[in-house]
Amino acid sequence: MNITDLRVHILTSPLDEPFYFSQGWVHQRSSVIVEIQTDEGITGWGECLCHGLQPPEIAGAFIRHAFAPLLIGRNPFDSDVLWEEMYNKSRPYGQGGAAVNAISGIDIALWDIKGKACGQPVSRLLGGMYRQEVMPYATGFYRTEKGRYPEDGVEEALRHKENGLRAMKLKIGFGIEEDLALISAVREAIGPDVRLMADANGAYNAGLARRLMLECREQKLYFLEELLAPEDQEGYLSIRHLTGTLIAAGENLFGKTGYRSWISQGALDILQPDLCSAGGFTECRKIAAMAQAWNTMVIPHVWGSGIGLAASLQFIATLAPAPLALAPEEPMLEYDQSSHPFRAALIHNAITLQNGMVAIPTAPGLGIEINRDIIEQYGTTI
């Protein structure tokens, strides 16, 4: 089997109501979708993470101009070899960011091809499924121009609880006092039995983070995410042991080399690689193996279209609890509930919440079918 064509679809749609978080305003939802075709008629699909502030064309340019020439005529089963060749080619001008985002989308598509060729879900090819379903947590809680806070946050939290979600993650990073007011108000509204987390998106330094951690102890957060900038490993090391709340980060780290010292130095309680950003299946399984060697939990970051969601579920299925036990602490699925015009429609609404859980697809490859009408409606092919 050989690769015959590679297409990049840039999907973009403006939001009816822009929202913001601690780093800026999001005016549109975008996805970078990779389509790889083979001489045996098998097509693979992947996705490159596109942050709310990230132009999707950057990763698309990497794919078309740097990586596509390496791939045409190659065997998709050589995914590890192709990964290293792509990374090595872009090393002088990549090593992270959109370069590894681009490799991630390609790698996911290659594994989708392999799964379809073998008639197995990707999770089986990666070694098997530790779980058939996963508990999701609602992520959202972005702010709008006319919003009222913490009131809107409380309303959203109650809506997620009513919809059957048993865990949720707030957006913070708007100032310590305002963050504390939101956390306190939501905890009071949803009660003690709903798992609650909060994400600052790197808004604070170690001193401010320390104050937030210590002053919200009574609200019993499960984890605090990205309190500090992603470069501040020393800062994380200085605050990690100051609270019983788990400290999480990693969505802005890339590949096994990017995670190496964070894992070996014990900077985090929870690692959050994004499959569509940190290197796809090929690299993220190596990150997971390193984490397992240090008994460090992995709860992936997930924020994209239905393709990225389906791929992340395949990855989560393969994550061993750290450590394996009779009653292990299981990974969760980040389940984006914010506005996204084509996230679910792109995969024919194939992934849904049932009785508070999300089932992991078992059909070959990523386990989903792509709605090409959505690509035509929202996309530009480059």
N, C-alpha and C positions, 0 to 999 in steps of 0.2 A: 504494500500500500504506500502511495506517495501523495504528498500535498500538491494540488494542482492550482489552487487559487486561494487568496486571502483577501477578504473585504473588511473594511472598517465602516461601521454605521454610527454616525453621530446623531443621537436622539436628543432633542431639546424642546422644552415647552415652558413658556412663561407661567409664573404662578398668578392666580387671580388675586391673591393677597400675599405680597412678599412678607417674609419673616426674618427675624434676626436672632443671633446667638452672640456669645461673648466676643467673637472675632469679626463680626460684620453682618451685612444684609445678604440674604439669599433671594434673588429675583427670578430664578428659573431652576427647574430640575433638568439635569443632563445625564446622559449615559453614553459610554463608549463601548459599543458592542462589536465583538470580533466574530467573524464567520470564516471558518476554514473548510474548504472543500477538498475532497480526495478523488483519486482515479477509480475508486470502488463505489462511488456514489454516496459515501457517508459524509455528512456535514457535522462539524462541531461548532459549538457556540461558547463564547466566553464574554466576560465583562471586565473592564478596567474601572477601578474606583474613580468617581468624579465627585470630589468634595463640592459643597455648595458654592465655594468661592473660586473654583478651579475651571478655567476654560477647557472644554473637552477636546479641543483641537490639538492640544499639546501632546497628549498620549497618542492620539491618532497619527500625528506626524512621525512620532517615534516608530510606530508600527509600519507605516507605509514606506518610510525612507531609510530606516535603519535595520529593521528586522525582517520584513517581507522578503528581501533578496536572499536571506539566509535560509528561508523556509521552503520556498518553492522547489519541488522535486525531492524533498526529504521525507523520511518515514516518520509519521506522527508517534509511533511507539518509541522513538528515540527522544522522548521528552526531556529526560535528564541531560542528555548531551546537548540538545537544542537550548535548554535553559542556560547552561554554562556558557555556551557560545554567544548567546544574545547578551548575557550579562558582561562577558569579557569584551565584546565589541563596544558596548556603551559605557564601560568602566571609566574611561577618561572624561566623559561628559555626563555620566549618570550616577550609578551607585545607589540612588534613591529617587524619591519623588516620581514624576511622570514617567521616567525611564522604566522603573520597576513596576509601576502601574501597568505600563504597556506589556511588559513581559508576562505579568500576571494574567491579563486577559487572554493572551495567546496560549499560555500554559493550560488554563481552564478549558479552552476549546480543544486542545490536543487530548486532554483526558476524557472529554466528552466523546471524542471520536473513538478512543480506545474502549470506552465502556460500551458504546454502541456496537463496535466490531466484535466484542466478546459477549454481547448480550447480557451484560452485568452493570449494575449501578457503580459509579466511581468508587463509592465507599467499599465495595467488595474488592475492587482491584487494589485499594490502598491497604487492605489487610482485614477488613471486616467491620461489622457494626456493633459497637458496644450498647447501642440503644436504637429502638425503632421510632421513638418520638422524643421530643425535647420540650422543656418548659420555656415559653417565650417571655421576654419582658418588653413592655411597651417603651419605645423611645420616641420622643417628640418634645413637647413642652417648649417649643420655640415661641418667640414673642412677636407680636404684631404692633403696628404703629398705634392702633386705637385700643390695644389691650389694657386690661386692669389686672394688676398683680399685687398680691398672690391669688386674687379671686379666680382669674382664668385658669391658673394652674390647678386649683382645687377642683374646678368644674371638669377639667380634662382628666384628672386622676379618678374622679368618681365615674366618669364615662368609661374609662378603661376597666375599672373594677366591675362595672355593670355588664360589660361585654365579656367578662370571664377571665380577664388577665389577672394573674396573681402576683405579678412583679412589674415594676415600672421605674423609669430613670428620668429624673428631672434635669433640665438645663439650668445650670447656675453659672457664676462668673460675672455677676452684675454688681458686685460689691458685697462685702461680708454681711452687713446688716440686712440687706435685701435678700441675700441667699438664705440666711438663717430664718427670716420670716417666711419664705416660701417653704422651706423644708419642714418647719414647725407646723404650718397651716395644713400642708398636705398630709403629714403624718397623723395629725389629729382627725382629719376628715376620713381617711381610709382605714384607720385603726391599726393595731399592732401586727395583724396576721398577713398583711400584704408586704412582700419584699420591696424595699425602697432603696434606690441608688441615686447618685447625683454626679453630673459631668460638668466640669468647669471649662473644658476645651483650652487648657493651658493659660488661664487668665491670671494666675497668681504666682508670687514668689514663695519661697519656703516659709518665710515669716507669716505672711497672710494665710497661707494654707494651714499652718500650725494652729492659728487662731480659729479658723473655721472648723478644723477637725475636733478641737477640744470643746468648742462651744455647741456642737451639734451631737454630742455623745448620747444625750437622752433620747434622741429620735431614732437611734439604733439603725443607722444605714448599713446595708449589706456591703456596698463598696462605694468609694469615692474615686472618680475617674478623671484623669488628666488635670490634676490640680495645677501642675507646673508645665512649663514649656518642654517639648519633647527632647530638647538637648540637655536638660538639667538632671542628669543621672545622679550627681552628687546631692542635689536638693532632695530627690526622692529618698536617697539613702538616709538623709538626715531626719526625715519626718515619718518614715514608714512605721516605726515602732512606738509612736506616740499615742496610738489609739487602737481600740479593738476593731474599728472599721477596716476592712480590707482595702488596700491601695491598688488601683488598677491603671494601666496605661499601655500604649504600644501601637495604636493605630497609625502613628507617624514614624514607626520604625520599619526598616526594610531588610528582608532577607536574613539568613542565618548569621552573617557577620554583623548586621545591625543589632541583632538581639543577643549576641554572644556575651558581652560583658554585663548587660542588664540581667541576664539569667545567672551567670556565674557569680556576680556580686550580690545577688539577692536584693535588687533594688525594688522589686514589685511583688505583691502577693498574687496578682492576677495579670497575666499577659493577654493582650488584645490585638493579635495580628489580624489584619483584614485580608482575606483570601484574594480579593481583587486588587490588592495594593502591595502586599508584602512578598509576593512571588508566586501566587497560584498554588495548586496542590503540590507541585514538585518541591517548592521551597518551604511551604508552611508545614508539611509533614516533617521536615528536618527541624524546624523551629519547635514543633510539638515534641519531637524526640528529645531535644535538648531540655525542654521544660520538664519532661518526665524524669530525666536523669537527676534533676534538682527538685523533684516533687513540687513543682510549681503549677498552679492552676492555669488553664487556658480557657478564656471565654472570648471568642472572636468578635471583632468589630464588624458590623454589617450595616451598610447604608448604600443602597443602590436600587437597581431594577430587580424584577423577578428572576433574572438569570443569576445575578450575584447572590440572591437569597437562596435559590435552589442549590447552587454550588456550595454555599456556606453550610447548608444542611448536610450535604454529603460529607464535608470535612468534619463537622461536629459529631457525626455518627461514629467517626474513627478515633475520637479523642479518649484516651484512657483516663479514668479518674486519677488524681494525684494525691495520695496513693490509692490503689485498688483496695476496696474493703467491702465488708458486708453491707454497710450503709454509706456508700461513698457520697461525696459532694459532687453533684453532677454539673456539667457545663450547661449554660443557658443559651438561648437564641435571642440576639438583639432583633426586635421585631418593630421596624419603623412604622409609626402611625402618623407621621407628618404628611403634608400634602404632596402628592406625587401623581401626575395625570396619567402615566402609562405603566407604573410599576407592576400592577397585577395583570392588566390586560395583555401585556407582552407575553405572558405565559398562560393565557387563557384562564386566569384566576385559579391556577392549579394548587396553590399553597394557601391553606386557610387554617384558622383556629378552630379546634374541636375539643370541647370539654376541657378547656384551659391548656391544651397541648397542641403542638404542631407535628404532624407525621412527617417522617423523612421519606422522600420519594424512592421507590424501589425499581422503577423502570430503568432500562439501560441508559448509561451515560449520566447526565445530570438529572434524568428522570422527568423531563418536561418537554413540551412541544412549543415551538416559537410561533407567535402570531405575526406573520409577515405583513399583514395589513397595518399593524401598529408601527412597524419599521417604516413603511411607506408614508404613513400619516405624519410621524414625528421626525423622521430621519433624513439625513443626507449621507450618501455613500461616497467614501473617498478611496 
